[in-house]
Amino acid sequence: MAYKIIASQCTGCSACEFECPNAAISMKGDTFIIDPKKCTECDGIFDAPKCDEVCPVPKTCVPA
């Protein structure tokens, strides 16, 4: 499974992009997206998905 970013809640702060260990997050238009082919939910690397941990808006990075 992968995570996704709720576009309507994304502020474009880019905090998640730099924390993703898989380079799965990129800018598309005015928001960020997560490539589901690259996203591993940080399994085996961190205890929880980094995008969700660093996002300043609760429930913006969520399971797809």
C-alpha positions as a Markdown table, in Angstrom:
| # | Residue | x | y | z |
|---|---|---|---|---|
| 1 | Met | 0.0 | 0.0 | 0.0 |
| 2 | Ala | 1.0 | 3.6 | -0.4 |
| 3 | Tyr | 0.2 | 7.0 | 1.1 |
| 4 | Lys | -1.5 | 9.9 | -0.7 |
| 5 | Ile | -1.7 | 13.6 | -0.1 |
| 6 | Ile | -5.1 | 15.2 | 0.1 |
| 7 | Ala | -4.6 | 18.0 | -2.5 |
| 8 | Ser | -7.2 | 20.3 | -1.1 |
| 9 | Gln | -5.4 | 20.3 | 2.3 |
| 10 | Cys | -1.8 | 20.6 | 1.1 |
| 11 | Thr | -0.2 | 23.9 | 1.8 |
| 12 | Gly | 2.8 | 23.3 | -0.5 |
| 13 | Cys | 5.2 | 23.7 | 2.3 |
| 14 | Ser | 7.5 | 20.9 | 0.9 |
| 15 | Ala | 8.3 | 19.5 | 4.4 |
| 16 | Cys | 7.3 | 16.0 | 3.2 |
| 17 | Glu | 9.3 | 16.1 | 0.0 |
| 18 | Phe | 12.6 | 16.4 | 1.8 |
| 19 | Glu | 11.8 | 13.8 | 4.5 |
| 20 | Cys | 10.7 | 11.0 | 2.1 |
| 21 | Pro | 13.5 | 8.3 | 2.0 |
| 22 | Asn | 12.3 | 6.9 | -1.3 |
| 23 | Ala | 12.0 | 10.2 | -3.3 |
| 24 | Ala | 8.3 | 9.3 | -3.8 |
| 25 | Ile | 7.0 | 12.9 | -3.3 |
| 26 | Ser | 7.1 | 15.6 | -6.0 |
| 27 | Met | 5.4 | 18.9 | -6.8 |
| 28 | Lys | 2.5 | 18.8 | -9.3 |
| 29 | Gly | 0.9 | 22.1 | -9.9 |
| 30 | Asp | 0.3 | 23.8 | -6.6 |
| 31 | Thr | 0.5 | 20.7 | -4.5 |
| 32 | Phe | 2.6 | 17.6 | -3.8 |
| 33 | Ile | 1.8 | 14.1 | -4.9 |
| 34 | Ile | 3.1 | 10.7 | -3.8 |
| 35 | Asp | 4.2 | 8.2 | -6.5 |
| 36 | Pro | 2.5 | 4.9 | -5.3 |
| 37 | Lys | 5.2 | 2.9 | -7.1 |
| 38 | Lys | 7.9 | 4.4 | -4.9 |
| 39 | Cys | 6.0 | 4.8 | -1.6 |
| 40 | Thr | 6.7 | 2.0 | 0.9 |
| 41 | Glu | 5.1 | 3.9 | 3.8 |
| 42 | Cys | 8.6 | 4.0 | 5.2 |
| 43 | Asp | 8.3 | 0.3 | 6.2 |
| 44 | Gly | 11.6 | -1.0 | 7.5 |
| 45 | Ile | 13.1 | 2.5 | 7.6 |
| 46 | Phe | 11.0 | 4.4 | 10.1 |
| 47 | Asp | 8.3 | 3.5 | 12.7 |
| 48 | Ala | 5.7 | 5.6 | 10.8 |
| 49 | Pro | 5.5 | 7.3 | 7.4 |
| 50 | Lys | 7.7 | 10.4 | 7.6 |
| 51 | Cys | 5.3 | 12.5 | 5.3 |
| 52 | Asp | 2.5 | 12.1 | 7.9 |
| 53 | Glu | 4.9 | 12.9 | 10.8 |
| 54 | Val | 6.2 | 16.2 | 9.3 |
| 55 | Cys | 3.1 | 17.5 | 7.6 |
| 56 | Pro | 1.8 | 20.6 | 9.5 |
| 57 | Val | -1.8 | 19.9 | 8.5 |
| 58 | Pro | -3.3 | 16.9 | 10.2 |
| 59 | Lys | -4.7 | 14.1 | 8.1 |
| 60 | Thr | -3.2 | 15.4 | 4.8 |
| 61 | Cys | -0.9 | 12.5 | 4.2 |
| 62 | Val | -3.1 | 9.4 | 4.5 |
| 63 | Pro | -3.1 | 5.8 | 3.4 |
| 64 | Ala | -4.3 | 5.4 | -0.2 |
